[in-house]
Amino acid sequence: LEGHMEALRYFKQAHVLRVAACEVSGRLPLMKVSDYLTWIAEVILDHVFELAWHNLVEKHGRPLREDGQPCDRDFIVLGYGKVGGIEMGYSSDLDLVFIHDAAANVMTDGGRPVDNSVFFTRLGQRMIHILTTQTRLGDLYEVDMRLRPSGQSGLLVSSLKSFTEYQLSSAWLWEHQALVRARVVAGDSKLAARFEA
């Protein structure tokens, strides 16, 4: 894990330096700079998700759906703010929300099973750890999770069902406005399509 974390930081620094060099030399306009910086973040988020997923599946097995079938990475990362609006700068943080679509009150299928909700909470925690831990090469990104349902007092990871119910019944106006810039930046494509619908 530590080796992966260092490699991700090196990857980010190398590609951000390349973008900066293209901007300084005039080969890349400002609008494209933010596009490239956002795409770098998306690639990193996708890899961090895969890394955290495999790590937890090795420990606890796969989360299950209500019909007993294993979930095929039924998890998405929503980007809000700068990453959601494809407007990242060199020092932008990541405004993220995590959503899963596994069954409630069902255990994973591994040797050390845990409840699905515990699995996905640990997945979110592991992703934040990988992104924010200070290593020899620094951190990857600062992560802001305050836009999740109920803010800092809410669950770290919500089910799609509870996220939908929250948006329809309890969300503030500004939370609806924030959804305008929200988009899926990593995770399962089928769940992403369901979120967008």
N, C-alpha and C positions, 0 to 999 in steps of 0.2 A: 504493500500500500504506500509506504513512504517513497519508494522508487517511482511509482506512478504519479504521486503528488509532485515530486520534483520535476518529472518529465513534463507534466502539464504546465508548470510554471515556466519552464524553459520554452515550451511551445508558445505560450502566450507572449512572453517577452520578445521572442524572435519575430513573431508576426506583427506585434504592435510596433516594434522598431521598423519593420519593413513599411508599414503603413505611414509612420511618421516621416521616414525618408522620402517616400513618394509625395507626401504633402509638402514638405519643405522644398523639394525640387520642382514643385509645380506640376507633377505628373498626375496628381489626384486632386479633384476639387473637393471642397469641404463636405458637400452632400454625400460624396462617395466615401469619404473618410469615416463618417458615422455609420454608413452601411457596412464597411469592412470591419470596424470595431464591434458592431453588433453581431456579425457573422462569426467572428472569432469567439465571442461569448457563447453563441449558440452551439458551436462545435465543442467547446469545453463543457458546457452543461450536458450535452448529450453523452459525452464520454464519462463525466462524473456520475451521471445516472446509471450507465451500464456498469461502471466499476462498483458503485454502492449496491446495485441490484445483485450482481454475482456474489459479492461478499456476504450479503445477508441470506441468499438462497443456499449457499454452502453451509451456513450455520443452522438455519431454521426450515429449509425447504421452501416450496412455493406456496404463496397464498392461494386459497381455493375460492371458487364461485359457489353460489348456492346449490348448483347441480353437482358439486363435488369435483368439477374439472379444474385443473390448475389455471391460474391467471397467467396470461401471456403478457407480462409487463403492463398491466392495466393501471398505468400511472402517467400523469402528465405534469409538466412544469409550465405554469403560466408566467409570462413576463409582463409586468406592468411598467409604467413610467418610460424611462429612456430605452430600455431593452425592448419593451413592448412596442414602442413607437419607432423603432429602428433609428434612434437618435443618440446612440452612445458616444461619449467623449472618452478621452484617455483616462480620466479618473472617476468615471461613472460607477455607481454601485448597481447591484441587481435587486430590483423589487420583484419578489417572487411569491407565488402561491402554488402549493402542491395539492393535487387532486388524485384520488384513486377510485377504482370502481370494483372493489372486491366485496364479497358478502360480509355482513356484520355477524359477529358472534360465531365465526368459523375459524378453526385453527389451520395453521400451515401444515404441510405434509412431510416435514423433515424429522430427523432424529431428535431435535430439540424444538418441538412445535411451540409456537406462540400464536396468540389471537391475530387475525388479519390486521386489525387496527394498530396493534403494537408493532407488527412487521412494518407497516407503512410509516408509522411515526419514526421508527428507527431508521428507515430508509431516508426520510427527510433530514433527520439529525445527522446521518452519515454524510449526506450530500453537503450540508452546511459546513460540517467539519472539514471535508476535503477542500471546499472553496475558501474557507476563512483561516485555516491554520497557518501560522507563521512558520515557514521553513527557512532554510539557508537562502532561498531565492525570494522570500517574502510570501505574501498571500496571493491568491488568484483574484478574488473580488471581495468587497464588503457585501454582505447580504442583508436586505431589509425585508422582514416577513410581516410587517405591520398591516399590510393590505389584505391579509387573510380574513375570512369571516370572523367577526367579533374582535378583530385586532389582536393585541398582545395577549388578551385573556382567552382567545379562541384556540381550538386545536391546531397543531402544526400542520396536519394533513387532514383534508376534508374528503368525504365521499362526494361523488358527483351529485348524488341525490340531496345530501344535506347542503351542499353549495347552492344548488338550484333553489331549494326551499328558503335558504337564507336570503338570496337575492330577491326572491318574490315577496317575502313577508317581513324581513327585518332590516334589510340594508338601508343605509342612509343615501340621500341623493348623490353625495359626492362619490359613494362607492359605485353607484350606477354610472356616473360620469367616468370613473376610472376604468370601467369595463370597455369604454370606447377604444382605449389604447392597449387593452389586454389581448394577448395572443399566445398560443401554445409555442414554446420555444424548444421543448425537448419532451421525449416520451413516446407513448404508443399512438400510432396514427389513427387507429380506429376510435380510441377514446377521444383523441383530438377532434375528430369529425363530429362526435356526439356532443362535445363541449361547444363547438362552433354552432351546431344546430340549435 
